[in-house]
Amino acid sequence: MLVFAISDKGGTGRSVTSTNIVYRHALRGNDTCYLDFDFGSPTAGAIFSVSSVARGSPRNGMHDYLCGECAEPRRVDIWRESDREELRSKPPGAGRLELYPGTEGGGELSAVDEETVRRCVQLFGRLEEEFDLCVVDLSAGRSFTAELVLRATARLPATAFRWLVFHRWTRQHIIAADGLVTGGGGLLEAGAGFGHKPDELRDRIRYVRTAVLEPEAAELDGLRDEQRAWLSACDAELRELARRRGVGRTAMLGKVPLDPVLQWREQLISDEDVLVSKIANAATAAAFASLAEKTVDDSAWEGL
């Protein structure tokens, strides 16, 4: 299955959440790969703690491949090449975990031509057969990268694919997430122009809330009663806004709680981070594991 991770604004936690999704899926014994299509900021290597591609690959990255500058894109085996000790050896029972890094200094696509689409179709078709889950991290907003993916998937009618739209739990992000999907030039309108059926495409789209701080969270125990009441009122307003905009619970695949670790460093959250060093919250790891499961679970999508 192909899963496209996108957001209308930067800073949504799109990349760190989607990397953790493929990581958790691999721990369940599935072969997974992560394609860094955020060509303007190809930093997925840093999240996987692979210093050699922390800012993309010096050569043969995804940008190079799509622009026809190399025959095959570079592949990085995370279990072997990560700098983190707990990731350097493949855990028992885990599947493959590979990164296709962007190109260092490659820059965003300036246009999408027929040859670029052909190469993208060829790559998606090959990887969909090789891996159980392929997550493609796209640039934020309405970009040529999103256009490329919409055009490519329109030519792969037999391929299973889904979209995850990431947003933070704020008024601006809720409005932006809705606009990215339903607004002018958004995924539904642009997809229709490339041959997708809007209703079918809408069924393939779900929202993921990130850095969510619940009003009753333990981290807020020190707040004054007036502050807690204000936060509860804001949360209620956001839930109503999300419902009106079609970004509410019925369209949400899951949410990730605010975690101090991820505010300081975007990284994979391992069980060691939760159980040994105790730097990360168990709720965060559980949220990533739940998203990894729901992303590929047909019943989870049908029930929304």
N, C-alpha and C positions, 0 to 999 in steps of 0.2 A: 504494500500500500504506500502511496505517496501522500505526504501531509505537508501543506504549505503554511508556514508561520509568517504572519504579517501583522502590522499595526499601522495606524495612521500617524501616530506621533512617536518620537524617540523616547527612550527612558521608560518603556512599558515593562521591561523584564522579559521581552519576547525571546531574546537569544538565550539567556540563562535558563529560562523555563523550558524551552524546546530542547536544549542540550541535555537537561536533566531528564526529560521525557525519553529520549533515545537511550540514555544511560540506564534508566530504570527498566526499560523494555529489554535491553541486552542482558541485564541481570536475571531476567526471567527465562533466559535460554534462547532468546530470539536474535537473529542476525539483523543488525541495524546499521544505518549509515546517516551521516549528517552532511548536507551540502550547504556551504556558505555562499549564498547568492547576494549577500549584503556587500556588494562590490565596493561601495564607498567607504565602508568600515569593516573589513574582513577580520574580525577579532575572535572568531569561534575558537581558534587555536589556543588563545589565552585562557578561555573558559575551561577547555580540556587540559590545560596545563602542559601544552606542547610548545616549548619556547622557540623551536625552529620555525614555527608557522604562527607565532603569536600575532603578527600583523599581516597574515597571509603568506602564501608561498612565494619565494623569489622568482620562481618560474613554474610553468605548467599548472598554475592555479585555475580555478573555474573560469575566471575572466579570460585567460589565455585560451582555454579550450573552446569556449563559446565564440570567441572572435577568430577561431581558426588558426591560432598560433602554435598549437600543439595537437598531436594526434590523440592523446589520452590525457585526462586530467590526473593530477597527483592524488594518491591515496595515502592516508596516514592511519596506521593501526594504533589506536589509542592505548590498548593493553600493553603494547611494546614501547611506544614512543613518548608516553606521558612522563613528565618530570615528577609527578606525585607518586610516592612510593606505593600507596595502596591501589594505584591504578596500573602500575607497571607490569603486573602479572594478572593474567586472565583468571577471574574467580571461578571456582569449580561450578560447572553447569551453565556458565554464562555463554551467550552467543557472541558473535563478532560485533565489534564497535569501531567503525571507521569514519574518518573525517575526510571530506573533499574540501580542502581549504580554498578560499578566494586567492586572488593574486595580489601580492604586495604592491601597492601603488597603481593598481589596475584602473581604479576609478569606475564610476557608474557607466552603464551602457548609454550611449548617446542616441541610439535608435535600434530598432529590431528589424533586421532584414530576413529574407527567406532562408538564407544559409544558416543564420543563427538559430532560427526556429527548428530547422532540420536537425541540427546538431543537438539541440535540447531534446527533441522528440526521441532521437536515437539514444541519448543518455538515459532519459527517464524509462524508456522501454527496457533497456538492459538492466538497470538497477532494480526495477520493480520485480523482475524475475529472480534476481540474485539475492535480494534482501527481503526480510519480513516487513520491515518498516524503513522508509526513507523520509527523513524530515528535511525540508528545503527552507532555509531561513532567508526571507526576502528583505529588501530594503524597505524602510518605512514609507508609507504614503503611496500615492498614485505614481508609480515609477514605470520605466521601460521594463524593469525586471518583472513586475506583476503582469504587464502586457505579454511578455515572452511566455510566462507560465500559462496564462489563459489561452494563448494561441497554441501552445504545445499540447495541452491537455485536450483541447478540442479535436485534436488529431489522434487521440488515444482513447476512443470510446469504450474499449474493453478494459481499460486500466482503472483500478479503484483509486480514487484520490479524495482528499478532504482538505478543508481550510480551517485553520485556527486563527482567530482575530484576537489579539491581545490588547488589553487596556487596563489602566489603573482605575481605582475606585474613586474617581473625581468627576465633577460635572463636565469639565473640558474633555476628558478622555472618553466618557460615555458618548458625548455628542460626536466626537471625532470617529469613534469606532463605528457608530451607526452610519455616519456619512461615508466612510470608506466602503461600506457594503452597499448602501441603498442610494447614496447621493449621486449627483451628476458626475459621470466619469468613474463611478465606483465599480466594485467588482461585478455587480449584477448587470449594470448597463454596458460596461466594457465587455464582459463575457458574452452578452447577447450579440454584440457586434462581431465577435469572433466565432460564433456558431453554437454557443452554449444555450440551453434552454433555461431561462431565469428561474423557474420553479425548481428544476432539478439542481441547479447550481446553489440556490438558497438552502436546499436540504443538505448540502455538503459543507455548510458553514456553521461554525459554533464559536462562541466567545469564551475567552479565558480571562478572569479577573486576577490581577497580580498585586502584590504588596498590600493585601487587604488587612486592615486593622479593625477588628470587630469592637463595637462599643463596650462589650462585656469582657474584653481581653484582659488577662492578668497584668499586662504591661501598663494598663491604665488605672491600676488600683490607687496610685498616688494622686490622681486628679481630684479637684474639688467637685462638689456635687453640681455646681453650675456648669463646669466644663463637661462633665459626663452627660448632663441633660442636653447641652448644645450639640455634642457629638452624636447623640442618639437622634436628635432632630435632623441633623445633616444626613445621617445614614438613611433615615426614612425618606427624605427628599430624593436622595440618590436612587433608592429602590423604586420610587414612583417614576422618576425620570427614565431609568433603565427600562421599566415596563412599557412606558409610552413609546420609547424609541426602538422597541423590539430587541433590546439587549438584556432583558431580564432573565429570570431563572429558567424560563422555558426554552431559551436559546443558549444557555450557558452550559458548557461542558464541565467546568470546574473553576476553583479559585485557589490561589496560593497566598498563605498568610504572610504578613510582614515578618521578615527575619533579619535580625541585626547583621548576621554574617554576610548576607547578600547586599546589604547597604554599603558594606566596606569592600567586598570582593565578589565579583561574579565568578562562580565556580560550581563544579559538581558537588552536590551534597551527598556524601557517602555515609554508610552506616557507622563508620568509624567517627565521623564528625559528630554524630548524634550520641553514640554509646560510649566511646572511648574518651576523646578530647572534650566532648559535650559543648562544642562551640555553636552547634546548630540545633534548632528545635525539632523534636520528633514530628510535630505537626507539619513542618515543611517537607520533610522526607516523605511523609504519608501522602501529602497533597501531590507531590511529583509522581509517586507510585500509582495513585489513583488516576491521574491524568494519563499516564502511560497505558494503563489498562483500558480506560474509557475511549482513548483515541482510536483503538482498533476494534472495539466491541460494538458490533452492529446494534445490539439491543440498547446500549446506552444512547445511541444516536436516535434510534426509533422512538424511544420513550420521551424525548425532549419536546 
